[in-house]
Amino acid sequence: MAGTILEFPELRESLPPAAALIGLDLGTKTIGVAISDLGRRIASPLVLINRVKFTQDAETLIKLIGERQVAGIVIGLPLNMDGTEGPRAQATRAFVRNLLPKIDIPVSFWDERLSTVAVTRTLLEADTSRKRRGELVDKMAAAFILQGALDRLQKLARDAEAAREDDPDQPLGQM
């Protein structure tokens, strides 16, 4: 049992036709968790995990993965605005490296630049109180990250279908 890190085209091909993905927004104090529907079209905020230490955090995630029959993980990679990786991105990669031996599903990284900013702006526009924003922002950021990934997977599926229509001899792939 060991998970693998996959790019999005490989992730799409590795997934069963109907199974959920979870999205993670890995913060220093919390982990925002979102989940997709089985058709992988809509991401919804699920839960906020208060971080304790890696072992306990991983156990909580593994339990959620089992309960929800998750087929893959999309984790936000906090890149710098110029696209480089700083300490937070390195910490995220280390978290995934430590998690992979404990899971048997694939993991993909998603560029999460400005996801928290977008979610915070949405919550401010909805006139959400500061306390409530603090409770919601990380799991909503996880949903924002996951929705971006789901949209990308749908585009890859449409592109594959269009290519198949152009070349009927091309083998069928997963949708």
C-alpha positions as CSV (number, residue, x, y, z in Angstrom):
1,M,0.0,0.0,0.0
2,A,1.5,3.3,-1.1
3,G,0.0,6.3,-2.8
4,T,1.6,8.0,-5.8
5,I,1.9,11.6,-7.0
6,L,0.3,12.0,-10.4
7,E,0.0,14.9,-12.8
8,F,-3.6,15.7,-13.9
9,P,-3.7,13.7,-17.2
10,E,-2.5,10.6,-15.3
11,L,-4.8,11.2,-12.4
12,R,-7.8,11.4,-14.8
13,E,-6.8,8.1,-16.4
14,S,-6.3,6.4,-13.0
15,L,-9.7,7.2,-11.6
16,P,-12.7,4.9,-11.7
17,P,-15.7,6.3,-13.6
18,A,-17.6,7.2,-10.4
19,A,-15.7,8.1,-7.3
20,A,-15.1,11.2,-5.1
21,L,-11.9,13.2,-4.8
22,I,-11.0,15.2,-1.7
23,G,-9.3,18.5,-1.8
24,L,-6.9,19.7,1.0
25,D,-5.9,23.2,2.0
26,L,-2.9,22.5,4.3
27,G,-2.4,25.3,6.7
28,T,0.0,25.6,9.7
29,K,-2.9,25.3,12.2
30,T,-5.7,23.6,10.3
31,I,-6.4,21.4,7.2
32,G,-9.4,22.5,5.2
33,V,-11.0,19.5,3.6
34,A,-13.5,19.5,0.7
35,I,-15.1,16.6,-1.2
36,S,-16.5,16.2,-4.7
37,D,-19.6,14.4,-5.8
38,L,-19.1,10.9,-7.3
39,G,-19.3,12.4,-10.9
40,R,-16.4,14.8,-9.9
41,R,-18.3,17.9,-11.0
42,I,-18.9,19.9,-7.8
43,A,-16.7,20.5,-4.8
44,S,-18.2,21.1,-1.4
45,P,-16.5,22.1,1.9
46,L,-16.5,19.1,4.2
47,V,-14.6,19.7,7.5
48,L,-11.8,21.6,9.1
49,I,-9.2,19.5,10.9
50,N,-7.3,21.2,13.7
51,R,-3.7,20.2,13.3
52,V,-2.1,18.4,16.2
53,K,0.9,16.4,14.8
54,F,1.4,14.6,11.6
55,T,0.5,11.1,12.8
56,Q,-2.9,12.2,14.2
57,D,-3.6,14.5,11.2
58,A,-2.8,11.6,8.8
59,E,-5.1,9.2,10.8
60,T,-8.0,11.7,10.6
61,L,-7.5,12.0,6.8
62,I,-7.2,8.3,6.3
63,K,-10.4,7.8,8.2
64,L,-12.2,10.4,6.0
65,I,-10.8,8.7,2.9
66,G,-12.2,5.3,4.0
67,E,-15.6,6.7,5.1
68,R,-16.1,8.6,1.9
69,Q,-14.5,6.0,-0.5
70,V,-12.2,8.6,-1.9
71,A,-10.3,7.7,-5.1
72,G,-7.7,10.5,-5.0
73,I,-6.5,13.6,-3.3
74,V,-5.9,17.1,-4.7
75,I,-3.8,19.2,-2.4
76,G,-3.2,22.9,-2.7
77,L,0.5,23.8,-3.4
78,P,1.2,27.3,-2.0
79,L,3.5,28.7,-4.7
80,N,5.0,32.2,-4.5
81,M,3.4,34.7,-6.9
82,D,6.4,34.3,-9.3
83,G,5.7,30.5,-9.4
84,T,8.7,29.5,-7.2
85,E,8.3,27.2,-4.2
86,G,9.0,28.7,-0.8
87,P,9.0,27.1,2.7
88,R,5.2,26.5,2.7
89,A,5.3,24.6,-0.6
90,Q,8.2,22.6,0.7
91,A,6.2,21.8,3.9
92,T,3.3,20.7,1.8
93,R,5.5,18.4,-0.3
94,A,7.0,17.0,2.9
95,F,3.5,16.3,4.3
96,V,2.6,14.5,1.1
97,R,5.8,12.5,1.1
98,N,5.0,11.3,4.7
99,L,1.4,10.6,3.8
100,L,2.0,8.5,0.6
101,P,3.2,5.3,2.4
102,K,0.0,5.4,4.5
103,I,-2.5,5.6,1.6
104,D,-3.2,3.7,-1.6
105,I,-4.7,6.4,-3.7
106,P,-3.1,9.0,-6.0
107,V,-2.3,12.6,-5.0
108,S,-2.1,15.6,-7.3
109,F,-0.9,19.1,-6.5
110,W,-2.9,22.1,-7.5
111,D,-1.5,25.7,-7.7
112,E,-3.4,27.4,-4.9
113,R,-2.2,31.0,-5.4
114,L,-4.8,33.5,-4.3
115,S,-7.4,30.8,-3.3
116,T,-7.6,32.1,0.3
117,V,-7.8,35.7,-1.1
118,A,-10.7,34.7,-3.4
119,V,-12.6,32.9,-0.6
120,T,-12.0,35.7,1.9
121,R,-13.3,38.3,-0.7
122,T,-16.4,36.1,-1.2
123,L,-17.1,35.9,2.5
124,L,-16.6,39.6,2.9
125,E,-19.1,40.3,0.1
126,A,-21.5,38.0,1.9
127,D,-21.0,40.2,5.1
128,T,-19.7,37.2,7.1
129,S,-18.4,38.1,10.6
130,R,-14.7,37.9,11.3
131,K,-15.2,34.9,13.6
132,R,-17.3,33.0,11.0
133,R,-14.8,33.8,8.3
134,G,-12.1,32.3,10.4
135,E,-14.2,29.1,10.8
136,L,-15.0,28.9,7.0
137,V,-12.0,30.2,5.1
138,D,-9.8,27.1,5.1
139,K,-12.4,24.5,4.2
140,M,-13.9,26.9,1.6
141,A,-10.3,27.3,0.2
142,A,-10.1,23.5,0.0
143,A,-13.4,23.5,-2.0
144,F,-12.0,26.4,-4.3
145,I,-8.8,24.3,-4.9
146,L,-10.8,21.1,-5.6
147,Q,-13.3,22.9,-7.9
148,G,-10.4,24.2,-10.0
149,A,-9.0,20.7,-10.2
150,L,-12.4,19.2,-11.1
151,D,-12.8,21.8,-13.8
152,R,-9.4,20.9,-15.2
153,L,-10.3,17.1,-15.1
154,Q,-13.5,17.9,-17.0
155,K,-11.6,19.8,-19.6
156,L,-9.1,17.0,-20.1
157,A,-12.0,14.6,-20.5
158,R,-13.6,16.9,-23.2
159,D,-10.3,17.2,-25.0
160,A,-9.8,13.4,-25.0
161,E,-13.3,13.0,-26.4
162,A,-12.7,15.6,-29.1
163,A,-9.4,13.9,-30.0
164,R,-11.2,10.5,-30.2
165,E,-13.8,12.0,-32.6
166,D,-11.0,13.3,-34.8
167,D,-9.3,9.9,-34.7
168,P,-11.8,7.0,-34.3
169,D,-8.9,4.5,-34.0
170,Q,-7.7,6.1,-30.8
171,P,-8.3,3.8,-27.7
172,L,-10.9,4.8,-25.3
173,G,-9.7,6.3,-22.0
174,Q,-11.5,7.0,-18.7
175,M,-13.9,9.9,-18.6
